[in-house]
Amino acid sequence: MTTTEASPLTYDPYDYAMHEDPYPTYRRLRAEAPVFRNEERDFYALSRHDDVTAGFRDHVRFSNSYGVSLDPASWTPEAHRTMSFLGMDPPRHTRMRRLVSRGFTPRRVVEAEERVRELSLLHLEPAIEAGTFDAIADFAGKLPMDVISEMVGVPEEDRAEIRRLADLVVHRQEGMHDVPPAGMEAALSLAVYYGEMVEDRRRTRRDDLTSALLDAEIDGDELTDEEIVGFIFLMVVAGNETTTKLLGHALYWSWRFPDERAKVLDDPTPERVAAWVEETLRYDTSTQMLARISTEDVALHGQVIPSGSRVLLLAGSANRDPEVFHQPDRFDLDREVGPDLASFGFGRHFCMGASLARMEARVALEQIVERVSSWEVDEAGASRVHSVNVRGFAALPMTVTPR
């Protein structure tokens, strides 16, 4: 047993060391404490794939009514105001999701692919021409926000500011265990901005998702302005951040494993790139954990999680569970990831934006491998974002060799 393994087992999602590399801790959690208790932060954590996926599917005992974040400002019965249906249980969740799906349709995602390709090239071509650039600031951080902003109807001149505000909402300073004042102000600014946008669309409809949500109706039931703002807020903060981090991880881990990178550079087909996206989602998922509140006592692995407890479902750990994934710590683009992927959740709360995120990542990465023959990452200049839920790079300097 190594010194690390003999040390006391701790898990704190606010710890900067966890943001750098949580996977050794996850390995110990699965083996030593599948129901881990953090007294100081007052939560339980589930780390094994079977327990995490069962928790996602069990909306009765593991409720979303307080949202999905540990931050005190977010952990509230009012979480639905900024997290939309991530802060709801059935039947309220069922109603909200059905109405939103009338506007946010699979067809809308399919029809967006060509525009995603255009937006990818808009940012990628000058970056490749420069040769050396920050993969996050110059590409991965711009594309998802542009895609979502264009879908909901944010004018191009406002997108940089919207991106800045969204970044402030998720960033956590070291030693701070709540949404910082700058993040609170940013969230309020976003809510006001989107509220004004919804009011504008009520007066004059346009060809965008906001207008489609205003027109969504089932048996006379319609979304309120507040509900539409909440959904757009969720798309912008959650959808933007997770896809940005997915792209950064795809580039970084394929660089760290050059044999795997060679597979997509030698065979840049949509199928091969899609497999790259899936393995990245498994190997180092953007959304590392989601919180729930227990609605009754839950007996698990000889312990009892009391009713009213905060329970963290560690998707990042579930994706590395050797009981489900062979050699889980190996980044392998020939792997068949399949339906056991925990990155988008399971059951009623399976991520509605999963198909959009996958499509964006595939299209963006296709453009890269079609245009460059290799890339190198300046690891010394790379830095990670500090967030309780999201894992990914804040900066990823790289140099590309054009084909």
N, C-alpha and C positions, 0 to 999 in steps of 0.2 A: 504494500500500500504506500503510495507516495505521500509526501507532506501535504500536498493539496487535497488529496482524498481523505487524509486523516483530520483535516481542519474542520471546524464546525460548519455545518451546512446552512447557508443563508441564501435567501433569494429576496431581492428588493428591486422592483422594476424602475425605481428612481435612481439607482446606483449607476453612475457613469461607466463603471467597469462592466456592468451588464449590457450597456449600449454598445460597448466595444466587442464583446464576445460572450453571449449568454449560453452557448451550447455546452461547455463543460459543466455548468451548473445544472442545466436541464438533464444531462446524463445522470448526475447524482440524484436529482429529484425523482426521476423515474425509478431508479434503483433503490434509493434509501427512504424516500418520503413521498410516495405518490399522492398523498393528501398532506400538503405542507401548510403549516400554520405560521404566519408572521404576526406576532403579538403586537409589535410596535405599530405596524401599518394597519392592523386589524383586518386581515384577509386570509382566506385559504386559497391554495393554488393546486390545480389538477394538471398533471404533466404527461400522463400516459395517453396514447392515441385513443384507446377504447373509452377512457373516462372523459377525455376532452370532447370527442365526437358525440358521446351519449349526453353530455352536458349541453352541447349545442342543440341537440334534437329535443331535449326535455324542457320545453318552455313552461311547463306547469311548476316543476320544482326549482328550476333555475330561470328566474324572471328577468326580463329586460326593463322593468319599470323604472329603474334608476339609471338607465343608460349603460355604457360599456367602459367607462373610464374611472379610475380610482380618484382622480382629482376631486377634492372636496367641492369645488365650484361646479363640477360636472355631475357628481354623484348626488342626484336630487330627483324627486318625483316630477320635476319640470324638465327633465333631460330631453324630452321629445321636442322641446322648442328649438333646440339646435341639432339634435341627433335624429329628428324625424322618427321613422318607425324603428330605429335602433333603440329608442327609449319607450317602446310600446309592447304590450302583450295582446293576444287575441281577446276580445273580438276587435278592439280598436286597431291593432296592427293589421288584421285581415282586411278591414275596410280601407285603411290608408294605402296598403300595398296594392289592392285591386284598383283603386282610383288612379294611383300614380302609374300603374302599368298601362292604363289607357293612353297616357301621353308618352311615357318612356318605353317604347315598344321595341321588340327585336328588329323590326323593319327599320326603325330610326337608326339603330346601331349599324346595320348592314349598309344603309345609304350613306352613312358618315365615313365609310372606309376611304373613299377616294379623296375626300377633303382631309382626312388624317394624313394621307400620303403627301398631299400638297403642303400641309403645315410642317410635316417632318422635314421635308426638303428645304422649306423656308429657313429653318434653323440649322439644319445639318450642312448644307452646301457651303455657307460662309465659314463654318467651323472647320470643315475638311480643308478648305482653301487656306485657312490660317495655319493648319497643321497641328498646332498645340492649342488646346482649349480646355475649359472646365466642363466635363460631361454633364454636370448638374446645372450650373448657372447658364450655360450656353445652349443646352439641348434638352436634357431630361426634365429639367425644372420648368421649361417653357411649354413644351408640347402638350402635356395633359391639361394644363390650365387653359391653353388656347382652345383645345378640343371641347372641354366642358363649357368654357365661356361662350364659344360660338354656338354650342347646342342650346344654351339657355338664353342667349341673346345679349351678352355683354359686349359693348362696342370695343373695337380693337384698342382704342386709345386708353381704355380703362384697365386693360388686362394686367399690365405690369403692377399697378397698385393693388389690384385684387390678389395677385400672387403674393405680394409682400405681406398683405394682411393675413392671408391664409397661413403663411409660414410662421407668423407671430403666434397664431392660435395654438400651434402644436409644439413649439419649442419650449424646453424647460431649462432654466438655469440651474447650475449645480447647487445643491442644498435647498432648492425650492421644491415643495411637494404639492403645488397647486398651480392653477393657471395664473401666470404672472400678470401684473397690472397691464403691461403692454398687450398681452394676449386677450385680456378682458376688453380693453378698448378696441382692439382689432375685431373681435367677435361682434361687438356692438356696431362698429362701422359697417361691417359686412351685412348685418341684419338690416340696418337702415338702408343701405344701398339696394339690397334685393327687395326690400319692401317698396321702395320707390319705383323699382323696375316693374314689380307686379302691378302697382297702381297704374303705371303707364300702359301696360298691356291690357288692363281692364278697359281703358279708354280706346285703345287702338291695338287690335290683334296684329301679330306679325308671324312670319314663318319660323317659329322657334319653339323650344320645349316649354318655356314659360307660358306662352299662349296656349299650347296644347294642354297643359295642366289646368289652365283656367277653363278650358272647354270639356275637360274630363267629367263624365257624369254616368252614374249607375242608378237607375230607378229614381231619378230626381235628386240623388245625393251628389254633392259637389265638394271639392276641396275648398277650404277657406284660404284667405290670403296668408294667414299665419302658417298654415300647413304647407303651402307652396314654398314660402320663404324657408321653412325648416328643411324641406327636401333639397332645395337648391344649396343651402348652406352645407348640408351633408355631402352632396356631390362635390362641392368645391373643396372642402377641407379634407374629407376622407378620400374621395376619388382622385383628387389631384396628388395628394401626398403619397398614397400607396403606389400609384402607377409611376410616379417619379422615382421612387425608391426601387421598384421592380426593374426599371431600365438601368439604373445605376448598378444594382447587384448583378444583372445579366452581364454587363460589360466587365465588371470587376472580377467576378468569379471565373468567367471564361478566360480572362487574362491570367489569373492565378493558376489555372489548369490549362496550359497551352495545347495539350492533346485534345481537349474538348473544344477549345476555340477552333482548332484546325478542322473539326468536323463541320462547322457551319461556314467557315471560310472556303473550304473545298466543295461544299454542297449547300449553297445558300438558297435552298428551296423553301417554300412556305411551310412544308411539313417539317423539315429539319429545324427551322426557326421556331415553329410552334412548340416542338419538343424542348428547345432551349428555354422558352418561356415557362413551360410547365416544370422543368427541373429547377429553374431559378425560384419559382414560387414555392417549391418544396424545400429546397436546400436552405434558403435564407429569405423567408417570407417577410413582406413589408409589415403586415399586421401580426405582431408577436403574441398578443394576448387581448382578450375581451373579457370584461367583467360581467357578472350576473349577481343577483341577490337570491338567496335560498328562501323559499316560501314555507318550508317545513324542515324538520330534522331529516338529514340525509346520512344514512349509514354507508360507509365505503372503506374498504381495506382496514377493517377493525376500528375505525374512528367514526365519530358522529360530527357532521357539520351542522351546527345549530340553525334553526330557522332564523331568518333575518341576517345571515352572514353574507359578507362580500366574498364571492368566489371567482377566482381568475381561471379562465380556460386558456391554457398555454398552447396556442396553435403552432408556434415555432418549435416547441418541444415535440408535439404530436407528429410533426413532419419528419422528425429525426428518430422516431421510435423503431428500434431494430426488430420489434415484433411484427411490424407491418412493412417496413422498407428494408430490403437487403443492403447491407453496407451503407447505412444512412448518411454517414459522414463523408461519403464519396460523391463528388459532383460528376454526374454521369449522364450525358445527353442521349445515350442509348436506352436509358431507363424508361420503362412504361410506368409513369406515375399513377395514372388511373384515377378511379373515383375516391380513393382514400385520402386525397389531398385535403388538408384541413384549412388551407389559407383563406377560403371564402366562406367558411362555416358550413353548417348542414341544417336541414329542416326548414322551418318557416322563415328563419332569418338568413338563409343562404343569400349571399351578396347579390343584390339586383344588378350591380354594375360589373359583375364578373366578366360577362361577354364583351363589354366595352373595354375593360382593362386588358383583357387578353388580345383583343383586336388591335388596340393602340400599340401595345408592346410588340406584337408580331410585325406590324407594318413598320414601325420605327426601326426595329432591328434588321428587318429586310433591307431597308435603305442603307444601313451602315455596311452590312456585309457585301452588298452589291457594289459599293463604292470604295471600300478600303481593303487592302490585302493583309493588314495587321494593325495592332494598336498596342501601345505601352502605357501603363498607368504610373504616374508619379506618386507612389504610395506614401512617401514622406509628406507630400502636400495634401493628401486626402484627409478628410475629417468627417465624423458621423454626426447626424442630427441627434439631439437629446430630447427624447419623447418617451412617455410612459407606455404608449401603445405601439408606436411606429418605429421600425428600425430601418436605417438607410443612411446614405451619404448626404452630407451637407455640401461637400466639395469633393470632386473627383477629377483632378487634372490628368489629362492624357494626351498623347501624341499619336497621330494616325499616319499610316503610309497609304496614299491613294493607290488604287489599282491602275 
